[in-house]
Amino acid sequence: MLDTAPPSPAVVVGIDGSPAAVEAALWAVDEAVDRDVPLRLLYAIEPPHSGCRDHRSLTHDFVTAEAAVRAASMAVEAADRPVKIEVEIVHGRCADALVAASKSAAMVCVGALGIDGADGGRMGSTAPALVTQARCPVAVVRRPTSTPTADGWVTAIVDGSADVDVVLGHAVDEACRRSAPLRVLMGRRPAFPEIQDANVGAESTRTATADLERSLACWQTRHPQLDIKAVTVPGSPLNYVARHARSIGLVVLGHLAGDQLYELTPLTDEDELDFSVLVCEEPSAP
């Protein structure tokens, strides 16, 4: 069941030997199964800070990498799901390796503490760099062990930009996969901040809300079993997310909103995400 990975479509998980990376691999299993693609565990051996590695250090690094991917694969196998596991060990920076993998991947997943967080620190530099450069959706998976099908609400944040349809498509898929309620958030504010006229701002909000509700009605027709609602909130939708963090399992953001990742963590005193975050791919040019 454990293969060396060829360059083919897969759900790719960044592995670094941390518990957070194992959680990301477990979270990604259903994503791979539903897409009927392999789950690829990718470990990047970082370049040395100074000079070249000698033979002993190269051997040590590779043994460490093998141990990390083996531990993650054993955890996935213990979940007893019909998924093919692939392994890829490369030399290079973690973020660069995952961005390269994203060109053919169905999704890339990393732990909420980041590939650079194996020492237990907060989300490192890998996730923020990845979400802005990846060519596919990127999932930043929260630390606590949970069952994806019972993981709280799916909450999508939309802002009237070009990637609304992409965000809604992924949010609906994830809500259906989890049999979870879907709440679609839109902030009650003008589309153009420089416009100060309250009437113009209100009209802009009403138009955007009406467009969103029509779009959601179409999705509801396609998925009548889905509990889906639009929620217009005053100010930033992140305020709503903060208030309901304990009830949310996944937040779906557009590609252009990927810089909100740091705003979403921490929302609690634990300095960790209470939910996973999915940042969508950039919309295709019309």
VOPAGU-2260 file (C-alpha; in pm, 1 decimal, decimal comma):
REM VOPAGU-2260
SITE   aa  ch    i         X         Y         Z
SITE  MET   A    0       0,0       0,0       0,0
SITE  LEU   A    1     304,2     227,4      34,6
SITE  ASP   A    2     450,8     346,0    -297,0
SITE  THR   A    3     709,2     593,9    -416,4
SITE  ALA   A    4     510,2     874,4    -575,1
SITE  PRO   A    5     516,7     949,1    -947,0
SITE  PRO   A    6     413,0    1299,8   -1058,1
SITE  SER   A    7      38,4    1239,6   -1084,8
SITE  PRO   A    8    -278,5    1400,7    -939,9
SITE  ALA   A    9    -305,1    1344,5    -565,2
SITE  VAL   A   10    -397,8    1505,9    -237,4
SITE  VAL   A   11     -55,7    1613,5    -109,9
SITE  VAL   A   12      26,2    1643,8     260,8
SITE  GLY   A   13     334,7    1820,8     393,2
SITE  ILE   A   14     508,1    1593,0     644,4
SITE  ASP   A   15     773,4    1711,0     889,8
SITE  GLY   A   16     760,8    1460,6    1175,9
SITE  SER   A   17     521,7    1669,0    1387,0
SITE  PRO   A   18     185,3    1553,6    1530,0
SITE  ALA   A   19      24,8    1842,9    1339,0
SITE  ALA   A   20     142,6    1692,6    1009,3
SITE  VAL   A   21      -4,9    1354,2    1103,0
SITE  GLU   A   22    -336,0    1525,4    1179,3
SITE  ALA   A   23    -322,1    1687,6     835,4
SITE  ALA   A   24    -267,2    1346,2     675,6
SITE  LEU   A   25    -563,7    1195,3     861,3
SITE  TRP   A   26    -783,8    1493,1     767,5
SITE  ALA   A   27    -682,6    1454,8     403,0
SITE  VAL   A   28    -783,9    1089,2     374,7
SITE  ASP   A   29   -1150,7    1158,0     293,8
SITE  GLU   A   30   -1046,9    1430,1      48,8
SITE  ALA   A   31    -839,8    1174,4    -143,4
SITE  VAL   A   32   -1099,8     897,2    -121,4
SITE  ASP   A   33   -1381,9    1117,4    -249,2
SITE  ARG   A   34   -1167,3    1235,1    -541,3
SITE  ASP   A   35   -1043,8     880,5    -612,4
SITE  VAL   A   36    -680,8     995,5    -609,5
SITE  PRO   A   37    -381,4     885,4    -399,3
SITE  LEU   A   38    -277,2    1048,4     -74,2
SITE  ARG   A   39      80,8    1167,8    -119,3
SITE  LEU   A   40     300,5    1225,2     185,7
SITE  LEU   A   41     569,5    1475,7      90,7
SITE  TYR   A   42     875,1    1538,9     306,1
SITE  ALA   A   43    1120,3    1812,2     207,3
SITE  ILE   A   44    1475,5    1785,7     342,2
SITE  GLU   A   45    1569,1    2147,3     402,3
SITE  PRO   A   46    1906,2    2271,5     269,5
SITE  PRO   A   47    2175,6    2327,8     534,2
SITE  HIS   A   48    2215,6    2676,1     677,6
SITE  SER   A   49    2584,6    2676,9     594,3
SITE  GLY   A   50    2797,3    2480,2     353,7
SITE  CYS   A   51    2728,8    2133,5     215,9
SITE  ARG   A   52    2619,5    1823,4     402,7
SITE  ASP   A   53    2865,8    1543,2     452,5
SITE  HIS   A   54    2769,0    1180,2     392,7
SITE  ARG   A   55    2679,0    1122,9     757,5
SITE  SER   A   56    2441,3    1420,0     777,8
SITE  LEU   A   57    2281,5    1328,4     443,3
SITE  THR   A   58    2215,8     978,0     572,4
SITE  HIS   A   59    2075,5    1112,5     898,2
SITE  ASP   A   60    1842,4    1352,1     715,8
SITE  PHE   A   61    1710,0    1077,8     489,0
SITE  VAL   A   62    1655,2     836,7     778,3
SITE  THR   A   63    1467,4    1110,1     963,9
SITE  ALA   A   64    1252,2    1174,3     658,1
SITE  GLU   A   65    1176,4     805,3     612,2
SITE  ALA   A   66    1077,7     772,4     978,0
SITE  ALA   A   67     842,6    1071,0     954,2
SITE  VAL   A   68     659,2     952,6     643,3
SITE  ARG   A   69     643,9     596,7     777,8
SITE  ALA   A   70     480,2     717,3    1100,6
SITE  ALA   A   71     227,1     923,8     904,6
SITE  SER   A   72     149,8     636,8     667,0
SITE  MET   A   73      96,1     397,2     957,5
SITE  ALA   A   74    -151,9     642,5    1113,1
SITE  VAL   A   75    -339,8     664,6     782,8
SITE  GLU   A   76    -341,2     287,4     739,9
SITE  ALA   A   77    -481,3     252,5    1091,6
SITE  ALA   A   78    -780,0     462,8     980,9
SITE  ASP   A   79    -868,7     167,3     753,2
SITE  ARG   A   80    -988,9     373,2     457,6
SITE  PRO   A   81    -954,2     266,5      91,7
SITE  VAL   A   82    -682,2     512,1      -0,6
SITE  LYS   A   83    -353,4     453,5    -182,2
SITE  ILE   A   84     -57,6     607,2      -1,2
SITE  GLU   A   85     235,4     751,8    -193,5
SITE  VAL   A   86     558,9     889,3     -50,8
SITE  GLU   A   87     784,0    1157,1    -194,2
SITE  ILE   A   88    1106,5    1272,7     -28,5
SITE  VAL   A   89    1275,6    1571,2    -191,8
SITE  HIS   A   90    1560,0    1811,3    -118,2
SITE  GLY   A   91    1464,7    2177,9     -88,6
SITE  ARG   A   92    1260,5    2427,2     109,4
SITE  CYS   A   93     924,2    2297,1     233,1
SITE  ALA   A   94     723,0    2581,2      84,6
SITE  ASP   A   95     896,1    2551,2    -253,1
SITE  ALA   A   96     837,5    2175,3    -266,3
SITE  LEU   A   97     468,3    2207,8    -181,9
SITE  VAL   A   98     415,4    2491,1    -430,7
SITE  ALA   A   99     576,5    2276,8    -700,4
SITE  ALA   A  100     354,5    1982,6    -604,0
SITE  SER   A  101      45,5    2205,8    -618,6
SITE  LYS   A  102      80,6    2239,9    -996,1
SITE  SER   A  103     -59,8    1889,5   -1042,7
SITE  ALA   A  104    -222,4    1824,6    -703,0
SITE  ALA   A  105    -593,7    1813,3    -629,4
SITE  MET   A  106    -523,4    1974,0    -290,5
SITE  VAL   A  107    -227,9    2046,0     -61,8
SITE  CYS   A  108    -266,9    2004,2     316,2
SITE  VAL   A  109     -43,9    2120,3     601,7
SITE  GLY   A  110     -82,3    2115,7     977,9
SITE  ALA   A  111    -216,7    2423,8    1154,5
SITE  LEU   A  112     112,9    2466,5    1338,8
SITE  GLY   A  113     287,4    2478,2    1004,1
SITE  ILE   A  114     559,9    2268,3     849,5
SITE  ASP   A  115     801,8    2486,3    1043,9
SITE  GLY   A  116     616,9    2413,6    1368,9
SITE  ALA   A  117     755,0    2070,2    1449,9
SITE  ASP   A  118     898,4    2214,6    1770,9
SITE  GLY   A  119     547,7    2307,3    1888,0
SITE  GLY   A  120     561,2    2672,2    1786,6
SITE  ARG   A  121     282,3    2870,1    1620,7
SITE  MET   A  122     207,1    2846,3    1250,9
SITE  GLY   A  123     535,4    2892,2    1068,9
SITE  SER   A  124     616,3    3051,4     738,1
SITE  THR   A  125     522,5    2755,8     517,2
SITE  ALA   A  126     142,5    2791,7     525,7
SITE  PRO   A  127     126,2    3168,3     451,7
SITE  ALA   A  128     376,3    3132,0     167,7
SITE  LEU   A  129     190,9    2831,0      31,2
SITE  VAL   A  130    -159,3    2979,9      22,0
SITE  THR   A  131     -44,4    3278,6    -181,7
SITE  GLN   A  132     152,0    3077,5    -439,4
SITE  ALA   A  133     -19,5    2739,4    -468,4
SITE  ARG   A  134    -197,5    2642,7    -789,3
SITE  CYS   A  135    -461,4    2431,9    -612,7
SITE  PRO   A  136    -670,4    2456,2    -292,2
SITE  VAL   A  137    -466,9    2458,5      29,4
SITE  ALA   A  138    -598,0    2319,3     358,8
SITE  VAL   A  139    -445,5    2430,1     688,4
SITE  VAL   A  140    -564,0    2161,9     930,1
SITE  ARG   A  141    -625,6    2223,7    1297,8
SITE  ARG   A  142    -434,3    2026,4    1557,7
SITE  PRO   A  143    -702,9    1838,8    1758,6
SITE  THR   A  144    -797,1    1493,1    1636,8
SITE  SER   A  145   -1145,9    1494,1    1491,8
SITE  THR   A  146   -1366,5    1300,8    1252,0
SITE  PRO   A  147   -1412,2    1506,3     931,3
SITE  THR   A  148   -1776,0    1397,4     889,2
SITE  ALA   A  149   -1865,6    1537,7    1232,9
SITE  ASP   A  150   -1642,1    1841,8    1244,1
SITE  GLY   A  151   -1882,4    2133,7    1293,2
SITE  TRP   A  152   -2015,3    2389,5    1048,9
SITE  VAL   A  153   -1854,3    2468,4     717,7
SITE  THR   A  154   -1831,5    2847,9     694,3
SITE  ALA   A  155   -1752,0    3024,3     367,1
SITE  ILE   A  156   -1647,3    3390,1     354,5
SITE  VAL   A  157   -1737,1    3574,0      34,2
SITE  ASP   A  158   -1688,5    3937,6     -59,3
SITE  GLY   A  159   -1839,9    3976,9    -404,9
SITE  SER   A  160   -1507,0    3925,2    -583,9
SITE  ALA   A  161   -1447,6    3709,5    -890,2
SITE  ASP   A  162   -1383,2    3392,6    -692,6
SITE  VAL   A  163   -1725,7    3368,4    -524,1
SITE  ASP   A  164   -1828,8    3074,4    -742,9
SITE  VAL   A  165   -1501,9    2894,0    -666,1
SITE  VAL   A  166   -1545,7    2950,3    -291,6
SITE  LEU   A  167   -1907,1    2833,8    -294,9
SITE  GLY   A  168   -1822,5    2527,7    -502,3
SITE  HIS   A  169   -1558,6    2412,0    -255,5
SITE  ALA   A  170   -1770,5    2503,7      46,7
SITE  VAL   A  171   -2068,6    2304,3     -81,7
SITE  ASP   A  172   -1846,5    2003,7    -158,4
SITE  GLU   A  173   -1693,4    2013,7     189,3
SITE  ALA   A  174   -2030,9    2054,0     362,0
SITE  CYS   A  175   -2174,2    1760,1     168,1
SITE  ARG   A  176   -1866,2    1549,8     246,4
SITE  ARG   A  177   -1914,6    1614,3     618,4
SITE  SER   A  178   -2296,7    1620,4     621,3
SITE  ALA   A  179   -2245,1    1957,0     791,4
SITE  PRO   A  180   -2443,2    2284,3     786,0
SITE  LEU   A  181   -2302,9    2550,8     553,9
SITE  ARG   A  182   -2305,8    2917,8     652,7
SITE  VAL   A  183   -2200,5    3167,9     386,9
SITE  LEU   A  184   -2081,8    3497,5     534,7
SITE  MET   A  185   -2079,8    3839,3     373,6
SITE  GLY   A  186   -1980,3    4156,6     554,5
SITE  ARG   A  187   -2224,6    4448,5     554,3
SITE  ARG   A  188   -1994,2    4714,2     410,0
SITE  PRO   A  189   -1946,6    4897,1      76,9
SITE  ALA   A  190   -1761,8    4715,0    -199,0
SITE  PHE   A  191   -1544,4    5028,9    -237,6
SITE  PRO   A  192   -1421,7    5164,0     100,4
SITE  GLU   A  193   -1352,9    5511,1     -42,8
SITE  ILE   A  194   -1726,6    5561,3    -103,7
SITE  GLN   A  195   -1865,7    5727,0     205,8
SITE  ASP   A  196   -2229,4    5767,6      98,0
SITE  ALA   A  197   -2431,4    5545,4     334,2
SITE  ASN   A  198   -2709,4    5501,4      79,2
SITE  VAL   A  199   -2464,5    5384,4    -186,7
SITE  GLY   A  200   -2307,7    5143,7      61,5
SITE  ALA   A  201   -2645,6    5006,1     167,7
SITE  GLU   A  202   -2753,4    4958,2    -193,2
SITE  SER   A  203   -2425,3    4782,8    -273,5
SITE  THR   A  204   -2476,8    4547,0      19,7
SITE  ARG   A  205   -2838,6    4473,8     -80,8
SITE  THR   A  206   -2734,3    4395,0    -438,4
SITE  ALA   A  207   -2447,8    4169,9    -328,9
SITE  THR   A  208   -2672,7    3990,9     -79,3
SITE  ALA   A  209   -2943,7    3935,3    -340,1
SITE  ASP   A  210   -2687,0    3796,7    -585,3
SITE  LEU   A  211   -2551,6    3566,5    -316,6
SITE  GLU   A  212   -2896,9    3437,6    -219,3
SITE  ARG   A  213   -2977,7    3361,9    -584,9
SITE  SER   A  214   -2653,3    3169,3    -617,0
SITE  LEU   A  215   -2722,6    2977,0    -297,6
SITE  ALA   A  216   -3073,2    2893,7    -419,4
SITE  CYS   A  217   -2914,9    2723,3    -721,1
SITE  TRP   A  218   -2683,0    2522,8    -497,4
SITE  GLN   A  219   -2976,3    2430,9    -272,3
SITE  THR   A  220   -3165,4    2296,4    -573,4
SITE  ARG   A  221   -2868,2    2075,3    -661,6
SITE  HIS   A  222   -2823,6    1960,4    -300,4
SITE  PRO   A  223   -3169,5    1968,0    -133,9
SITE  GLN   A  224   -3039,3    1779,3     169,0
SITE  LEU   A  225   -2784,2    2052,2     249,1
SITE  ASP   A  226   -2853,2    2297,2     533,2
SITE  ILE   A  227   -2726,6    2615,6     367,2
SITE  LYS   A  228   -2787,1    2975,6     472,8
SITE  ALA   A  229   -2649,5    3318,9     386,3
SITE  VAL   A  230   -2549,2    3533,9     683,2
SITE  THR   A  231   -2488,3    3906,4     636,7
SITE  VAL   A  232   -2286,8    4041,3     928,2
SITE  PRO   A  233   -2192,4    4397,9    1026,7
SITE  GLY   A  234   -1830,1    4481,3     953,3
SITE  SER   A  235   -1586,1    4197,5     895,2
SITE  PRO   A  236   -1712,7    3836,4     873,7
SITE  LEU   A  237   -1414,1    3745,6    1090,3
SITE  ASN   A  238   -1605,8    3885,7    1388,5
SITE  TYR   A  239   -1877,5    3625,1    1327,0
SITE  VAL   A  240   -1613,3    3353,2    1294,0
SITE  ALA   A  241   -1456,6    3459,0    1624,1
SITE  ARG   A  242   -1791,7    3443,1    1804,8
SITE  HIS   A  243   -1877,4    3098,1    1667,5
SITE  ALA   A  244   -1526,3    2949,2    1652,5
SITE  ARG   A  245   -1616,3    2651,0    1873,4
SITE  SER   A  246   -1900,0    2548,5    1639,9
SITE  ILE   A  247   -1704,3    2577,7    1314,8
SITE  GLY   A  248   -1512,7    2286,6    1165,6
SITE  LEU   A  249   -1387,6    2446,4     844,2
SITE  VAL   A  250   -1357,4    2800,6     709,5
SITE  VAL   A  251   -1337,7    2837,7     330,5
SITE  LEU   A  252   -1163,0    3147,0     193,3
SITE  GLY   A  253   -1106,3    3277,1    -157,3
SITE  HIS   A  254    -755,5    3286,2    -299,7
SITE  LEU   A  255    -732,0    3663,5    -258,3
SITE  ALA   A  256    -835,1    3630,7     107,2
SITE  GLY   A  257    -546,5    3397,3     187,5
SITE  ASP   A  258    -373,8    3679,4     374,2
SITE  GLN   A  259    -652,6    3653,4     634,0
SITE  LEU   A  260    -495,1    3331,5     758,7
SITE  TYR   A  261    -305,4    3510,5    1035,1
SITE  GLU   A  262    -621,0    3703,1    1129,6
SITE  LEU   A  263    -794,2    3371,0    1190,0
SITE  THR   A  264    -529,1    3256,0    1438,4
SITE  PRO   A  265    -546,3    3284,0    1722,7
SITE  LEU   A  266    -915,2    3337,8    1793,0
SITE  THR   A  267    -891,3    3172,7    2134,4
SITE  ASP   A  268    -663,9    3182,5    2435,5
SITE  GLU   A  269    -496,1    2858,8    2323,5
SITE  ASP   A  270    -314,5    3033,1    2034,8
SITE  GLU   A  271    -432,7    2759,6    1798,4
SITE  LEU   A  272    -698,0    2738,8    1530,7
SITE  ASP   A  273   -1028,4    2599,2    1653,5
SITE  PHE   A  274   -1104,6    2493,6    1296,0
SITE  SER   A  275    -936,1    2403,6     971,7
SITE  VAL   A  276    -904,6    2656,3     687,9
SITE  LEU   A  277    -934,8    2587,6     315,9
SITE  VAL   A  278    -794,2    2854,7      84,0
SITE  CYS   A  279    -925,9    2811,5    -270,4
SITE  GLU   A  280    -723,5    2819,1    -587,4
SITE  GLU   A  281    -708,7    3131,4    -799,5
SITE  PRO   A  282   -1007,2    3153,4   -1038,9
SITE  SER   A  283    -936,5    3069,1   -1401,5
SITE  ALA   A  284    -925,7    3362,1   -1640,9
SITE  PRO   A  285   -1253,3    3398,7   -1836,0
